[in-house]
């Protein structure tokens, strides 16, 4: 019987010891505390751009790119001897986008726009100068149009989304903490 009492006593001591070694739960936050995340600083959403700079550049770049696209598409159907006016308009449009200062966040997009536009203008220049055939001109222009429709459009879309976010954050302003 003494042995049984020892075994029971040992079991009770062991049970209390294990109970004391149970998992510690992290204390939760009291239910009456509200956590408000800090507002996102306006300048970090689209790094290197203010809404006004990006909007100004975006409007000019997208308008020039669309105009150039339409001009070059229409010029594909012109006879070689009638291309001088179209070449002049293409050069003017390209010069316009080159003189527009691109904000830091849009410099990659500007370079992505300029390269296909220059390639298109160069292809028309080569065709006008009788260095390539009309079929070669069409192939080069269509390849650059594909680049404009895919890569450049995607970059402009990303910048437009960033611009929308900048304006959304700008118009919402800082949020006030809730009343307690």
C-alpha positions as CSV (number, residue, x, y, z in Angstrom):
1,X,0.0,0.0,0.0
2,X,2.9,2.3,0.8
3,X,4.2,1.6,-2.6
4,X,0.8,2.5,-4.2
5,X,0.7,5.8,-2.3
6,X,4.1,6.6,-3.6
7,X,3.1,5.8,-7.2
8,X,-0.1,7.9,-6.8
9,X,1.9,10.8,-5.2
10,X,4.5,10.6,-7.9
11,X,1.8,10.6,-10.6
12,X,0.1,13.7,-8.9
13,X,3.5,15.5,-8.7
14,X,4.3,14.6,-12.3
15,X,0.8,15.8,-13.4
16,X,1.3,19.2,-11.7
17,X,4.8,19.5,-13.1
18,X,3.6,18.8,-16.7
19,X,0.6,21.1,-16.2
20,X,3.0,23.9,-15.2
21,X,5.1,23.3,-18.3
22,X,2.1,23.7,-20.7
23,X,2.2,25.9,-23.7
24,X,2.4,29.6,-23.1
25,X,-0.1,31.6,-25.1
26,X,0.9,35.0,-26.2
27,X,-1.2,37.6,-24.6
28,X,-3.6,39.1,-27.1
29,X,-4.4,42.7,-27.6
30,X,-7.3,43.9,-25.4
31,X,-10.4,44.2,-27.5
32,X,-10.7,47.9,-27.1
33,X,-7.4,48.8,-28.8
34,X,-7.7,49.9,-32.4
35,X,-4.6,49.7,-34.6
36,X,-4.5,52.2,-37.4
37,X,-1.8,51.5,-40.1
38,X,0.3,54.5,-41.0
39,X,-0.6,56.2,-44.3
40,X,1.6,55.5,-47.3
41,X,3.7,58.6,-48.2
42,X,2.6,59.9,-51.5
43,X,6.0,60.0,-53.1
44,X,6.8,56.3,-52.5
45,X,3.9,54.8,-54.5
46,X,5.6,55.6,-57.9
47,X,9.2,56.2,-56.9
48,X,10.7,59.3,-58.4
49,X,7.4,60.8,-59.6
50,X,5.0,63.4,-58.4
51,X,1.5,63.2,-59.7
52,X,1.7,66.4,-61.7
53,X,5.0,65.5,-63.4
54,X,3.9,62.0,-64.3
55,X,0.5,63.2,-65.6
56,X,2.1,65.9,-67.8
57,X,4.6,63.4,-69.3
58,X,2.0,60.6,-69.6
59,X,-0.5,62.8,-71.6
60,X,2.1,64.0,-74.0
61,X,3.9,60.6,-74.4
62,X,0.7,58.6,-75.0
63,X,-0.8,61.2,-77.4
64,X,2.4,61.4,-79.4
65,X,2.8,57.6,-79.5
66,X,-0.8,57.2,-80.7
67,X,-0.4,60.0,-83.3
68,X,2.9,58.5,-84.6
69,X,1.3,55.0,-84.8
70,X,-1.6,56.4,-86.8
71,X,0.6,58.5,-89.0
72,X,2.9,55.5,-89.8
73,X,0.0,53.2,-90.5
74,X,-1.5,55.7,-93.0
75,X,1.9,56.3,-94.6
76,X,2.3,52.5,-95.4
77,X,-0.3,53.0,-98.1
78,X,1.3,56.1,-99.7
79,X,3.5,55.9,-102.8
80,X,7.2,56.5,-102.2
81,X,7.2,59.9,-103.8
82,X,4.4,61.1,-101.5
83,X,6.2,60.2,-98.2
84,X,8.0,63.5,-97.6
85,X,5.1,65.1,-95.6
86,X,4.6,62.0,-93.6
87,X,8.4,61.8,-92.8
88,X,8.3,65.4,-91.7
89,X,5.3,64.7,-89.4
90,X,7.0,61.6,-88.0
91,X,10.2,63.6,-87.3
92,X,8.1,66.4,-85.6
93,X,6.3,63.9,-83.4
94,X,9.5,62.1,-82.4
95,X,11.2,65.4,-81.6
96,X,8.2,66.4,-79.4
97,X,8.5,63.3,-77.3
98,X,12.3,63.7,-77.1
99,X,12.0,67.2,-75.7
100,X,9.4,66.3,-73.1
101,X,11.3,65.8,-69.8
102,X,10.5,62.4,-68.4
103,X,10.2,62.0,-64.6
104,X,12.5,59.5,-63.0
105,X,9.8,56.8,-62.8
106,X,9.0,57.2,-66.5
107,X,12.5,57.2,-68.1
108,X,12.4,53.5,-68.9
109,X,9.0,53.9,-70.5
110,X,10.1,56.9,-72.5
111,X,13.1,54.9,-73.8
112,X,10.7,52.0,-74.7
113,X,8.5,54.4,-76.7
114,X,11.4,56.2,-78.5
115,X,13.1,53.1,-79.8
116,X,10.2,51.7,-81.9
117,X,9.3,55.2,-83.1
118,X,12.9,55.8,-84.3
119,X,12.9,52.4,-85.9
120,X,9.7,53.2,-87.8
121,X,11.0,56.6,-88.9
122,X,14.3,55.0,-90.0
123,X,12.4,52.4,-92.0
124,X,10.4,55.0,-93.8
125,X,13.6,57.0,-94.4
126,X,15.2,53.9,-95.9
127,X,12.2,53.2,-98.1
128,X,12.0,56.8,-99.2
129,X,15.7,56.7,-100.1
130,X,15.1,53.5,-102.1
131,X,17.3,51.4,-99.8
132,X,14.6,48.9,-98.9
133,X,11.5,47.5,-100.7
134,X,7.9,48.2,-99.7
135,X,7.6,44.7,-98.4
136,X,10.6,45.2,-96.1
137,X,9.2,48.6,-95.0
138,X,5.8,46.9,-94.1
139,X,7.6,44.1,-92.2
140,X,9.7,46.5,-90.2
141,X,6.8,48.9,-89.4
142,X,4.5,46.0,-88.4
143,X,7.2,44.6,-86.1
144,X,7.6,47.9,-84.4
145,X,3.8,48.3,-84.2
146,X,3.7,45.0,-82.4
147,X,6.2,46.3,-79.9
148,X,4.2,49.4,-79.4
149,X,1.0,47.4,-78.9
150,X,2.5,45.0,-76.4
151,X,5.5,46.2,-74.5
152,X,5.0,49.9,-74.7
153,X,1.2,49.6,-74.0
154,X,2.0,47.5,-70.9
155,X,4.5,50.1,-69.6
156,X,2.1,52.9,-70.2
157,X,-0.7,50.9,-68.5
158,X,1.5,50.4,-65.4
159,X,2.3,54.1,-65.3
160,X,-1.4,55.0,-65.7
161,X,-2.2,52.7,-62.7
162,X,0.5,54.4,-60.7
163,X,-0.8,57.8,-61.7
164,X,-4.3,56.8,-60.6
165,X,-3.0,55.6,-57.3
166,X,-1.1,58.8,-56.8
167,X,-4.2,60.9,-57.5
168,X,-6.3,58.6,-55.2
169,X,-3.8,59.0,-52.4
170,X,-3.5,62.7,-53.0
171,X,-7.3,63.3,-52.9
172,X,-7.9,61.1,-49.9
173,X,-5.4,62.9,-47.8
174,X,-4.2,61.7,-44.3
175,X,-6.7,59.6,-42.4
176,X,-7.8,60.8,-39.0
177,X,-7.7,58.2,-36.1
178,X,-11.1,57.0,-35.0
179,X,-12.7,58.5,-32.0
180,X,-12.3,56.5,-28.8
